[in-house]
Amino acid sequence: MDAGGEAEEGLEGGHWGTPAVEAEGELVEVGLEVIVSDAVVGTAEPGLEVAKDAMDVRQELGRSLGCGLPLRRQRRRIGHPGKPTSQILAPNDVWSADYKRQFRTGDGRYCYPLTVADGFSRYLLGCQALTSTAVEGAKPIFTRLFKEYGLPKRIRTDNGVPFATNTLARLSKLSAWWVRLGVLPELIEPGRPAQNGRHERMHRTLKAETTRPAASSLAAQQRRFNVFREEFNHERPHEALDQATPAACHAPSPRPMVDRLPPLEYPDRFEVRYVSANGGIRWNSR
C-alpha cells in the first residue's frame, strides 16, 4: 500500500474524511483501521490492515512527528460504593427490586417483569408485567407499594436502568425520589447478582412456573404473576423461615408514605447549584 497515495486521496478526494499530516515529505493518514508509516507502527506488509485504537494512533503519531496532536477526552468514571453491607434483621430493613429478564408473550410484545420483595420475610410485594424498564412505568408501581406497605429503610438493586446511572452518586430519577422519601438506595456490585441472591432465587422459581411457555398477552401474563404471588406468599413454606410462609413473617412498615414531598431546604452557608443530567455543575460561570 502506498501511504503517500492513500493520504493524498484523503486530502484531495475526501477518502473517508480522515485527516493527514506530513512527516519527512511523506503524507500519513490518521484513521481507525489504516496502515500508517513504518516510523509509527513498525514494518507492515503490503495490503495488511492494522487495527489500532484511535487514541494509540494519535499518541504514536505525536511522538514520531514531534507534534502534539489533541487527545480525545476520556470519560470520567464514577466510583462504586462496593458490596452491600447492611444487615437484614427485620421486615422492611431492606427491600430488593429487579427486572426479570424480558421475554415475548404470545402476541409478540415484550414483557419486562418488575419484581419487589422484602429481604427478611421473602414476601413478594409486587410482580408487574411492564413494557419497558423506563422510570415512567416503574415509579407508579413503587408509589402503590409504598402506600400499601409503607417505606423500607433501603432498596437493594443492580446498577441498571431505572435504578442507577453513571452520573453523580449513581443516582437516577427513581433513586433520587427514594432518597427524598427517606429510603436509601443500595447497589450491588456490577456482575455480582449473588449479592441479591434471595431475589435471584425467587426469579428462577417465577420463570419456571409462569413463563414456560409465556402467556398469550401482557394481561394474561399479569394474571399468571398474580396467581404465583398469592401462592408464593401465603401457601408455600420457606426453609429459611423455619417452614413458615412469607406472609406469616411479614409486617407493614411503620413509616407511611407522605402525600407531598417537602421543599428542598439548605443551610444559608450552602451555595446552591443546578446539577445537569451528566452530573456536572457550573461554578463562577465555568
Buried (B, 14 or more C-beta within 10 A) or exposed (E): EEBBEBBBBBEEEEBEEBEBBEBEEBBBBBBEEBBBBEBBBEEBEEEEEBEBEEEEBBEBBBEBBEEEBEEEEEEEEEEEEEEBEEEBEBBBBBBBBBBBEEBEBEEEEEBBBBBBBBBBBBBBBBBBBBEBBEBEBBBEBBEBBBEEBBBBBBBBBBBBBBBBBEBEBBBBEBBBBBEEBEBBBBBBBEEEBEBBEBBBEBBEEBBEEBBEEBBEBBEBBBBBBBEBBEEBBEEBEBEEBEEBBBBBBBBEBEBEBEEEEEEEEEEEEEEEEEBEEEBEEEEEEE
